[in-house]
Amino acid sequence: IQQLLLYAARNNFNAGVRMDSVDLLTQQPTNAHVREALLYALRYDSNTGIRLKALDSLGPYVKDDVQVRDTVLESLMSDANPGVRIEALHLLVPVRGDSSVRIVLERLAAKDENRYIRSQARTLIGQMPEMN
């Protein structure tokens, strides 16, 4: 069943079927194949709800899984939907001191088109200790 869900999460043309598949897969995010399918959904799914669902289920892994962190950073920088970007920003708060996160936050604080994201990035930078 898991193999069918993994396949449907990536390959079904029906967004409802993809959403249901991702929803069921989020119950096992510790499984490497499931996590990979969730990362794929976050990066490539055209449906905002599916990307948000994948993002939400990947949240607990941002701190310890560099691949998850990098994909969340990618979503923060380039997702077309501001809601996905804002959720990605919130998930990165616990790792805001990471050098890759800091670089992205500095870029967003300086020139992001979204005023809320720009403001939140500045706030997070202000909460970080100075780097020597």
PyMOL commands that set and color helices and strands:
alter all, ss='L'
color gray80, all
select helices_A, chain A and resi 2-11+15-25+32-44+48-61+66-78+82-91+93-95+99-111+115-126
alter helices_A, ss='H'
color red, helices_A
deselect
rebuild
show_as cartoon
